């Protein structure tokens, strides 16, 4: 039974390769990230962090692929007048669907799951925690050449969990995409 399923999956993947003859198989993204971070705690305001976002996407055909997404966001928000040096790093993986078309704009959507590592330092005393994270969103790439695009926008709803509390965050990224 498992051998038959394996043969069917292999045949499907090989036929997908024939469909993807004119589309890039790999995309590498790197750029800026803005994160509107939620504390998840009543009475403590949300805060802004800035940093970087990078991803690697491999495509099975013109439309469907998988993405590995990594990011880091940094800042020093103040809580009750005390600055908290904050770092948030995410590492997530999941499917991506791009919609190639005859224009120079290529929209995409993705659903990612993985983890987030938080660290905070207040006056030399700090702590860190790694917990679950997931994101859903999409974006728009402006194709400049066959191997180069500008990611005009990648917008994600990013939910993280820290200290037993969910944080509902907004993430915006922009940068460059190299296609192979």
LUMNUMAR-81019 format. One record per atom (N, C-alpha, C): x, y, z; residue in three letters. Coordinates in pm, whole numbers, plus 50000, padded with zeros to 5 digits. Example, Ala and Ser with C-alpha at 12.3 -4.5 7.8 and 13.67 -1.06 7.14 Angstrom:
LUMNUMAR-81019
513194943150780ala 512304955050780ala 513204967050780ala 512854977550708ser 513674989450714ser 512905000350787ser 
END
This chain:
LUMNUMAR-81019
500824988050000unk 500005000050000unk 500865012750000unk 501905012750086unk 502775024450095unk 503585026449967unk 503955015349902unk 504715016349777unk 503865022449667unk 502605018549660unk 501705024049558unk 501515038949582unk 501305042749706unk 501135056949739unk 502405064649705unk 503565058749732unk 504825065349699unk 505005067349550unk 504615057349472unk 504715058549326unk 503775069249274unk 502565069949328unk 501595080149286unk 502105094149319unk 502635096049439unk 503185109049478unk 504355112849389unk 505255103549362unk 506415106249276unk 505965109949135unk 505005102849080unk 504495105948946unk 503855119848943unk 503125123349049unk 502495136649054unk 503545147549060unk 504595145549139unk 505655155549149unk 506405157049017unk 506665146048948unk 507375146848821unk 506525153948715unk 505215151548715unk 504355158448619unk 504255173348652unk 504335176848778unk 504335191048817unk 505565198048764unk 506685190948756unk 507915196948705unk 507755201248559unk 507025193448482unk 506805197048341unk 505965209648329unk 505025211648420unk 504185223648417unk 504965236248454unk 506025234648531unk 506745246148583unk 507935250248497unk 507955246248373unk 509115248848288unk 509405263748271unk 508405272248274unk 508625286448250unk 508615294848377unk 508435288948492unk 508365296448616unk 509605293648702unk 510075303648779unk 511215301248868unk 510895290348970unk 511865281948998unk 511675270949093unk 512015274949236unk 512885285049250unk 513335289349383unk 513305304649388unk 512835309849501unk 512875324349525unk 513485326849661unk 514405336549666unk 515045340549791unk 514655355049817unk 514075357749933unk 513635371249969unk 514445376150088unk 514775388950085unk 515415395350198unk 514985409950205unk 514685414650325unk 514275428550336unk 513975433150477unk 513315444650482unk 512945451650605unk 511645445950662unk 511515446350793unk 510285441950859unk 509855452350963unk 508555455250964unk 507925463251070unk 506975453851143unk 507055453251274unk 506205444651354unk 505465453051457unk 504145452751450unk 503305459051552unk 502995447951650unk 503725447951761unk 503675437051857unk 502635439551964unk 501875429351991unk 500875429752096unk 501475423752223unk 501165429752336unk 501655424152461unk 500765412652508unk 499495413052471unk 498565402952518unk 498185404852663unk 498625416052723unk 498365418752864unk 497495431152875unk 496405430152945unk 495495441452963unk 496195452753036unk 496045464952983unk 496615476753046unk 498015480352998unk 498645471552920unk 499975474552865unk 499815476052714unk 500235487552662unk 500045490852521unk 500885482052429unk 500395480652305unk 501165474252199unk 502355483152165unk 503345477752097unk 504535485552064unk 505065481751926unk 505945490051872unk 506515488151740unk 507945483051749unk 508255473551660unk 509615468351648unk 509995468551499unk 511265470251469unk 511755470051332unk 512885459851322unk 513075454651200unk 514145444951183unk 514225439751041unk 514445426951027unk 514665420650898unk 513735408550880unk 513555404750755unk 512775392950721unk 513455386350602unk 513585373250605unk 514185365650495unk 513395352850475unk 513285348650349unk 512605336050323unk 513205329150202unk 513005316150199unk 513415307750087unk 512205299650047unk 511795300749920unk 510625293549871unk 511035284549755unk 510595272049760unk 510795262649651unk 509445258749595unk 509335258649463unk 508035256249398unk 508025242749327unk 506915235549343unk 506695222749275unk 506225224949132unk 505465235749110unk 504975239448979unk 504865254648973unk 504145260048876unk 504035274648863unk 503375281248983unk 502545273649056unk 501685279549158unk 502035275649301unk 502295263149327unk 502365257849463unk 503805254849506unk 504135258949629unk 505455256349682unk 505455256049834unk 506655255649890unk 506835256250035unk 507815267550067unk 507605273750182unk 508425285150223unk 509005282850362unk 510255286850377unk 510905287650509unk 511115302550534unk 510525307750641unk 510535322150670unk 511225324450805unk 512165333850806unk 512905337250927unk 512895352350943unk 512785357151068unk 512755371651088unk 513305375151225unk 513705387851237unk 514155393351363unk 513645407551376unk 513085410851491unk 512565424351516unk 513105429151651unk 513465442051655unk 514165447351771unk 513615461051809unk 513675464251937unk 513255477451982unk 513385478552133unk 513075490552182unk 513125493252326unk 511855500552369unk 510715493652368unk 509485500252413unk 509535503152562unk 508805513352601unk 508755516952743unk 507465511952805unk 507595505652921unk 506455501253000unk 506575508053135unk 505615516453168unk 505615524153292unk 506885532653302unk 507345537953187unk 508505546853183unk 509845539953185unk 509855526553184unk 511105519053187unk 511315512553050unk 512465515252984unk 512705508952853unk 513025494052869unk 512395486152783unk 512645471752781unk 513265468352646unk 514525464352646unk 515215460652523unk 514685447052478unk 513975447252366unk 513205435652321unk 513715430352189unk 513775416852177unk 514105410152052unk 513095399052029unk 512595398251904unk 511675387551866unk 512215381351738unk 512505368351741unk 512945361051623unk 511915350151593unk 511525349051466unk 510575338651426unk 511245329251326unk 510785316851327unk 511215306751230unk 509975298351200unk 509475299951077unk 508215293651038unk 508325287450899unk 507495277450874unk 507515269950749unk 506075267050707unk 505855266150574unk 504515262450529unk 504315264350379unk 503105261450333unk 502805262250191unk 502655276750144unk 502985278850015unk 502815291949952unk 502145289649817unk 501255298749781unk 500545298249654unk 500775311449583unk 501435311149468unk 501635323449391unk 500715323049269unk 500355334849221unk 499415335949110unk 500085343148994unk 500945336148918unk 501605342648805unk 500575346948701unk 500845358148637unk 499925363548537unk 500715371548436unk 500075376548328unk 500825383548224unk 501345397348264unk 500925402848377unk 501405415848421unk 502735414148493unk 503335424948536unk 504585424448612unk 504345422748761unk 503095421648802unk 502755419948944unk 502405405348971unk 503035399549072unk 502775385649110unk 502315385149255unk 501015382949277unk 500525381549415unk 500795367449469unk 500865366249600unk 501035353149664unk 500355353249800unk 500045341349848unk 499515339449984unk 500265327750047unk 500355328150180unk 501015317150249unk 500405315050388unk 500635303050441unk 500245299350577unk 501475292850640unk 501955298450749unk 503215294150808unk 503025290050954unk 503775280350996unk 503755276251136unk 505165273351183unk 505415275451310unk 506745272951365unk 506865278351505unk 507885286551527unk 508115291651660unk 508625305851662unk 508655311451781unk 509165324951804unk 510005324751931unk 511135331551924unk 512025332752041unk 511995347352086unk 511625349552210unk 511535362852268unk 512655364652369unk 513245376452371unk 514175379652479unk 513975394252516unk 514105397052643unk 513915410652695unk 514945413152805unk 515375425752811unk 516395429752908unk 515965442952969unk 515875443353101unk 515535455553174unk 516655458253273unk 517395468853252unk 518475473053343unk 519445461653375unk 519855454253273unk 520825443653292unk 520265430353337unk 518995429653365unk 518365417253405unk 517375413253296unk 517445400853250unk 516565397053140unk 516185382453141unk 515455378753039unk 515015365053024unk 514655362452880unk 514425349752849unk 514025346252714unk 513105334252718unk 512405332352606unk 511435321452596unk 511235318252450unk 511045305552419unk 510715301252283unk 509375294152288unk 508465298252202unk 507125292452199unk 506615291552056unk 505385286952042unk 504765285051911unk 504405298351846unk 504405298351712unk 503985309951633unk 503395305051502unk 502475312651448unk 501945309851314unk 501555322951248unk 501525322651116unk 501195334751040unk 500425330950915unk 499485339550877unk 498795338550749unk 498865352250685unk 499045352350555unk 499125365150486unk 499485363250341unk 499995373850285unk 500375373450146unk 501075386150108unk 501305387549978unk 502025399249934unk 501955401049784unk 502765410549738unk 502785414349598unk 504215417449556unk 504675410149453unk 506005412249398unk 505905419449265unk 506785429049242unk 506875436149115unk 508075430649040unk 507825423148932unk 508885417048854unk 509645427648776unk 510945428548799unk 511805438148730unk 512555431348615unk 512895418848632unk 513585410848532unk 513235396248562unk 513675387248476unk 513335373148496unk 513875367748629unk 515005373048674unk 515615367748797unk 515535377348915unk 514825388448902unk 514815398649006unk 513435404949019unk 512985406749143unk 511715413449170unk 511855421849296unk 510955431349310unk 510865439249433unk 509585435049504unk 509725431149630unk 508545427749710unk 507995440849764unk 506915445349702unk 506295457949743unk 505695456849881unk 505095445449908unk 504455443550038unk 504285428850068unk 504545425350191unk 504165412450246unk 503495415850379unk 502245412550391unk 501465415950510unk 501005403050575unk 501275401650705unk 500935389450777unk 500225392450908unk 499265384050939unk 498725383251075unk 499585372751143unk 500315376751245unk 501265367951313unk 500815366151457unk 500495353651491unk 500125350951630unk 501275343651698unk 501705349151810unk 502755343051891unk 502175339652027unk 502895331552101unk 502455327852236unk 503675329052327unk 503535336952430unk 504615338552528unk 504005340452666unk 504605334352763unk 504115335752899unk 502695330552917unk 502305320752835unk 500965315052844unk 499865323852785unk 500255334652715unk 499295344052658unk 499525345252508unk 498435345852431unk 498555347952287unk 498745362752257unk 499615365652160unk 499805379252112unk 499395379451965unk 498505388551930unk 498025390151793unk 498765401951731unk 499695399151640unk 500605409151587unk 500345411851438unk 500795423351392unk 500755427151252unk 502185428251202unk 502475422151086unk 503835422751031unk 503785427350886unk 504625437050854unk 504785441950717unk 506245440450678unk 506495434950558unk 507855433350508unk 507925438350365unk 509095443050325unk 509355447250187unk 510845445350160unk 511195442650034unk 512595440650002unk 512785435749860unk 513825427349841unk 514115422449708unk 513955407149702unk 513645402249582unk 513465388049558unk 514405384049444unk 515205373949466unk 516055368249362unk 515435354849323unk 515295352649191unk 514635340449141unk 515625331749065unk 515525318649086unk 516375308949017unk 515515299148940unk 
END
